[in-house]
């Protein structure tokens, strides 16, 4: 019985790693939907592409927000929302890929004063992405994060398990 359980874990992991999370792609955004849903779709597709390592297509998906939706609404609030969504998308892609050069695509010049408060700025993007780029994830075990996140919970779990099995 235990042998079947050990074989089911890798199968479940493979299922989750092959798209069971519902990651969006650019083809999903071609389906009929509202403009707001389309902007969100492009943003989610860009993030999925960035996580899978396809940075150039992720950036293209961010720009598709303004080229597809924003171009039809250049003089109204939905056009401004498309610009804000594109900026947020580029900011997210820059953080995921830890590439500060993507921040250069953030445009803050044409946003109105009312919507500007929620806008992502180039300075904010550069500041946070450069900090992320400077972090060396290989050094986590030296900083004690590995101990806090992995080893201590394992020890506590083993102690609780052992306590329940003792007479």
N, C-alpha and C positions, 0 to 999 in steps of 0.2 A: 504494500500500500504506500509506503514512504517513497519507493522508487518512482511511482507515477507522479507524485508531488514534485520531486526534483526535476522531472522532465517537463512538467507543465510550466514551471517558472520561465525557462528560456523561451518557450512558445509564446507565453503572454508578453514577455519583453519584446519579442520580434513583432508581435501584433501592434503593440504601442509605438514602436519605432518606425513602422511602415505606413503611418498615416491615420491611425485610429484616433489621433488627437484632433482631427478635423482641420488641419492646417489649410489655409486658403492659398490658391494660386491665381495667376492672372486670368486664366480661362474662366474661373468662377465669377469674375467681375464682368464678364460679357453678357451674363444672363439679364433678363429684364428685371429691374428693381428701381426704387426711387433714387434720386440723386444723392441724398444723404446716405443711404445704404451703400451706394456705389463708392462714395468717398471712404467709408469705413472699410469696405471690401478691399480697395486698393491699399489702404494702410495696413490691414491685416496680412494681405498677400506680400507686401514689402517686408514686413517683419518676418514672415515665414521664410522668404527668400534669404534674408540676412542671416537668420539662424542656420540655414542650410549651406551658407557660404557663397551664395551667388550675389555678391554685392552690387554689381553693375545692373542686374535686373531689378534688384530691390530699389535702387535709386530711380530707375525708369518707372517703377510702379508708383513711387511718390510723386513724380512729375505728371503721371497720368491723371492724378487727382485734378490738377488745374487744367490740363489739356483736354480732358474728357468732360468733366463737370463744370469747372470754372469758366471755360471758354463760352459756354452757353449762358452763363449768368454773370457776365463781367461787370454789369452795372447794378447788381442788387446784393442783398445780404448773403445769398447762397454763394456768390462768387467770392466774397470776403471769407466766408467760412471755408471754402475750398483752399484759399491761400493759407489760412491758419492750419488746416488739416495737413496740407503739404509740408508746412514748416515743422509741425509736430512729427510727421512721418520721417522727415530727414533727420530730425533730432533723435528719434528712436533708432533709426538705422545707424547713425553715427555712434550711438552708445553701444549698440549690439556689436558692431564691427570694430569699435574702439579706433575709429578713423576720423581725426579732427578735420580733414580736408572736406568731408561731406558738409560740415557746418557752413562752408562758404556758399552753399546753395540756398540758405535761409534768407528770405527776402522780407524785410520789415518796413520797406519804404511806402508801400501803397495801402497799408492798413489804416482804417479810420481810427480816430481817437477812442471811440466807444469799445471797440473790440481789441484794442491794442493791449489792454491789461492782461489778457489771457494768452498773448502771443509769446512764442519762444524767440529769444534774441540770439544773434550770432555770438555775442559775448558769453552768455550763459552756456550755450552749446560748446564753444571752444573750451571754456573753463572746466566743465564737467567731463567732457570727452578726453581732454588731455590728462586729467586726473586718472580716469579709467585706463588710458593707454600706458600710464606710468606704473600701474600695478602689475607686479609679476606674480601670476597665479601659481607658479611653481614653488613659491616661497611660503605658501600657506602653512605647510607643516612646521616651518621654522617660527611662524608667528603665533602658534598655539591655536589657530583656528581649527585645525584638524582634530586636536585634542577635545576642544569644546564641542564641535559639531558631531564627531563620529565616535571617538573612543569613550568619553564619559557616558553618553547615553547607552553604549553597548555594555559597559561595566554595570551601570545601574540596572539595565534590563536583565543581565545575567544574575545579578544579586537577587532581584525580585523573583526570577524564575527558580533559582536555587532555593530561596526561602519557601516557596510554595511546594517544592518537592521534598522538603525535609519533614520528618515526622514530628 
